[in-house]
Amino acid sequence: MARVASNPVGLHRFRPCFQVAQLPQHARTPLHFRNEHRRFPTVSCQQTPDPTETSTTEKSIVEPGSGNDSSSQATSSSRESGPPQFPNKNTNKQVALVSTLAAVALFLSGRLDFGVSLKDLSVAALPYEEALSNGKPTVVEFYADWCEVCKELAPDVYKVEQQYKGRVNFVMLNVDNTKWEQELDEFGVEGIPHFAFLDKKGNEEGNVVGRLPKKYLLENVDALARGEASIPHARVVGQFSSAEARKVHQVADPRSHG
């Protein structure tokens, strides 16, 4: 011990080694700066958004059940609706089939109305003598096969006949048949078609001559069917064909009303 104490030089050399382990003041400064740098994001105002917060916001946009879910559905629905698609071959075939059926139905309906001829009416009509004896009111039509107005009114006459069939007699007398010369004079037929309306006793209530609206015929026939004392259109004249142009001929069957 006295030997070590007597050698102060050795102690002086050992102390520098001991002091090296202690950091000087300027050596501690970088450590203090690094610590402050770590704390800088927490104590300073950030001018740019935090990347972690941005990712969180983006995730919330696609979360199911959020408010933006309806807008995404609207966008998808608008894409699904999109512009109308062009019809395919099957659609074109269906449209063509429907159009064809509609055209056929229209043709048949027109055929049923306008396909009625004077000959058809004549065949369905009652003989004049039978009509005067069965106790029913009668409509007598004087006509001719060449009469254009008679042909035009044939569909309307047919409809009225079908409506009052069984209650009113319908008779067709061809003015070209010499058999009806007396009836032509009796009813004063000068133009055709000439419709004479007779009560159930055979007395004439009035007549309608020429092309006139269907309601004139319909209303007169309805009055006869209901047994009215008079008809609403007792004397009406429209465009007609002259009876003087008739082509007189004698029919083979005297019972014919044509």
C-alpha positions in Angstrom: 0.0 0.0 0.0 2.8 2.5 0.9 4.3 1.6 -2.4 1.3 2.5 -4.5 0.7 5.7 -2.6 4.3 6.7 -3.2 3.8 6.4 -7.0 1.4 9.2 -8.0 2.4 8.8 -11.6 0.7 5.5 -11.9 -2.6 6.9 -10.7 -2.4 9.8 -13.0 -2.1 7.4 -16.0 -5.1 5.3 -14.8 -7.6 8.2 -14.5 -7.7 9.0 -18.2 -8.8 5.5 -18.9 -11.6 5.9 -16.4 -12.7 9.3 -17.7 -13.0 7.9 -21.3 -16.1 5.9 -20.2 -17.8 9.1 -19.3 -19.2 11.0 -22.3 -18.4 14.6 -22.6 -21.1 17.2 -23.0 -20.8 17.6 -26.7 -21.0 13.8 -27.1 -24.4 13.6 -25.3 -26.0 16.2 -27.6 -26.6 13.8 -30.6 -28.3 11.4 -28.4 -30.6 14.1 -27.0 -31.3 15.3 -30.6 -32.3 11.8 -31.7 -34.7 11.4 -28.8 -36.3 14.7 -29.7 -36.6 13.7 -33.3 -38.6 10.6 -32.3 -41.0 12.7 -30.3 -41.4 15.3 -33.1 -44.5 13.8 -34.8 -46.4 13.8 -31.6 -45.8 17.4 -30.5 -45.7 19.3 -33.9 -48.6 20.2 -36.2 -48.6 18.1 -39.3 -49.0 19.8 -42.7 -49.5 16.6 -44.7 -52.0 13.8 -43.9 -50.7 10.8 -42.0 -50.4 7.7 -44.4 -52.0 5.5 -41.8 -55.1 7.8 -41.5 -55.4 7.9 -45.3 -55.5 4.1 -45.5 -58.1 4.0 -42.8 -60.3 6.5 -44.7 -60.1 4.5 -47.8 -61.1 1.4 -46.0 -64.2 3.1 -44.6 -65.4 4.0 -48.1 -65.7 0.4 -49.2 -67.1 -0.8 -45.9 -70.5 -2.6 -46.5 -73.5 -1.0 -45.0 -72.0 2.5 -45.1 -73.7 5.6 -46.6 -71.8 5.3 -49.9 -73.1 1.8 -50.4 -76.3 3.1 -52.0 -74.4 5.3 -54.4 -72.3 2.3 -55.5 -75.5 0.3 -56.0 -77.0 3.2 -58.0 -73.9 3.2 -60.2 -74.0 -0.6 -60.7 -77.8 -0.4 -61.5 -77.2 2.3 -64.0 -74.6 0.2 -65.6 -76.9 -2.8 -65.7 -79.7 -0.8 -67.2 -77.6 0.9 -69.8 -78.8 1.5 -73.3 -81.6 -0.9 -74.6 -80.4 -3.9 -76.4 -81.3 -4.5 -80.0 -83.9 -7.3 -80.6 -82.5 -10.6 -81.4 -83.8 -13.0 -84.0 -86.3 -14.7 -81.7 -87.9 -11.3 -80.9 -88.1 -10.4 -84.6 -89.9 -13.7 -85.3 -92.4 -13.1 -82.5 -93.1 -9.6 -83.7 -93.6 -10.9 -87.3 -95.9 -13.6 -86.1 -98.0 -11.2 -84.0 -98.2 -8.8 -87.0 -99.3 -11.6 -89.3 -102.0 -12.8 -87.0 -103.3 -9.2 -86.5 -103.4 -8.8 -90.3 -105.3 -12.0 -90.8 -107.8 -11.1 -88.0 -108.3 -7.6 -89.6 -108.8 -9.2 -93.0 -111.3 -11.7 -91.7 -113.3 -9.1 -89.8 -113.4 -6.9 -92.8 -114.4 -9.9 -94.9 -117.3 -10.6 -92.6 -118.6 -7.0 -92.9 -117.8 -6.0 -96.5 -118.0 -9.5 -97.9 -121.8 -9.6 -97.6 -123.3 -9.3 -101.1 -126.8 -8.5 -102.3 -127.1 -12.2 -103.3 -126.5 -13.2 -99.7 -129.2 -10.9 -98.5 -131.6 -12.1 -101.2 -131.1 -15.8 -100.3 -131.7 -15.1 -96.5 -134.8 -12.9 -97.2 -138.3 -14.1 -96.7 -140.7 -14.4 -99.6 -142.9 -11.3 -99.9 -146.2 -13.2 -99.6 -145.0 -15.1 -96.4 -143.9 -11.8 -94.8 -147.3 -10.2 -95.3 -149.1 -13.2 -93.7 -147.1 -14.0 -90.6 -148.3 -11.1 -88.4 -144.8 -9.4 -88.1 -143.7 -6.0 -89.3 -141.7 -6.0 -92.5 -139.0 -4.1 -94.2 -139.0 -4.4 -98.0 -135.9 -3.4 -99.9 -136.1 -2.8 -103.7 -132.7 -3.3 -105.2 -130.8 -4.3 -108.3 -127.6 -6.3 -108.8 -126.0 -3.4 -110.7 -126.8 -0.8 -108.1 -123.6 0.5 -106.5 -125.3 2.2 -103.6 -127.2 -1.1 -102.8 -123.9 -2.9 -102.7 -122.4 -0.4 -100.4 -125.3 -0.6 -97.9 -125.4 -4.4 -97.9 -123.2 -4.8 -94.8 -125.3 -2.3 -92.8 -128.5 -4.0 -93.9 -127.1 -7.4 -92.9 -126.1 -6.2 -89.4 -129.6 -4.8 -88.8 -131.2 -8.0 -90.0 -129.1 -10.0 -87.6 -130.0 -7.8 -84.7 -133.8 -8.0 -85.3 -134.0 -11.4 -86.8 -137.2 -13.2 -85.6 -139.0 -10.0 -84.7 -139.1 -8.2 -88.1 -139.4 -9.6 -91.6 -136.8 -8.6 -94.2 -137.8 -8.9 -97.9 -135.6 -8.3 -101.0 -137.3 -7.4 -104.3 -135.3 -7.1 -107.4 -136.5 -4.2 -109.6 -135.3 -6.0 -112.7 -137.8 -8.8 -112.1 -141.1 -8.0 -114.0 -142.9 -9.9 -111.3 -142.8 -6.8 -109.1 -144.2 -4.3 -111.5 -147.3 -3.8 -109.3 -145.3 -3.4 -106.1 -143.0 -0.8 -107.8 -146.1 1.2 -108.7 -147.7 0.7 -105.3 -144.7 1.9 -103.3 -143.7 4.6 -105.8 -140.2 3.3 -106.4 -138.2 5.8 -108.4 -134.7 5.2 -107.0 -132.9 2.4 -105.3 -132.2 1.2 -102.8 -135.7 1.9 -101.6 -136.7 0.7 -98.1 -140.4 0.4 -97.3 -141.4 0.0 -93.7 -144.7 -1.9 -93.1 -146.5 -2.6 -89.8 -147.7 -6.1 -88.9 -150.8 -5.5 -90.9 -148.9 -4.7 -94.1 -149.6 -0.9 -94.0 -146.7 1.3 -95.1 -145.4 3.6 -92.3 -142.8 5.4 -94.5 -139.7 4.8 -96.6 -136.1 5.7 -96.9 -134.3 6.0 -100.3 -130.7 6.1 -101.3 -127.4 6.2 -99.4 -128.0 7.3 -95.8 -126.4 6.7 -92.4 -127.1 3.3 -90.8 -129.0 4.9 -87.9 -132.0 5.8 -90.2 -132.5 2.1 -91.0 -131.8 1.0 -87.5 -134.1 3.5 -85.8 -137.0 2.7 -88.1 -136.6 -1.0 -87.7 -136.4 -0.6 -83.9 -139.7 1.3 -84.0 -141.4 -1.4 -86.0 -140.1 -4.1 -83.6 -141.5 -2.3 -80.6 -144.9 -1.8 -82.3 -144.7 2.0 -82.4 -147.5 3.9 -84.2 -145.0 5.7 -86.4 -141.3 5.5 -87.4 -138.9 8.4 -86.8 -137.8 8.7 -90.4 -140.9 8.4 -92.5 -139.6 10.0 -95.7 -135.8 10.5 -96.2 -134.0 10.6 -99.5 -130.3 10.3 -100.1 -128.1 9.5 -103.1 -129.6 6.7 -105.1 -129.6 4.9 -108.4 -132.4 5.6 -110.8 -135.0 2.8 -111.1 -135.5 3.8 -114.8 -132.1 2.1 -115.6 -133.4 -1.3 -114.5 -132.8 -4.2 -116.8 -136.2 -6.0 -117.0 -136.2 -9.7 -117.2 -138.6 -12.6 -116.4 -137.4 -15.1 -113.8 -137.9 -18.8 -114.3 -139.3 -19.5 -110.9 -142.4 -17.5 -110.2 -142.0 -18.0 -106.4 -138.6 -16.2 -106.5 -138.4 -12.9 -104.8 -135.2 -11.9 -106.6 
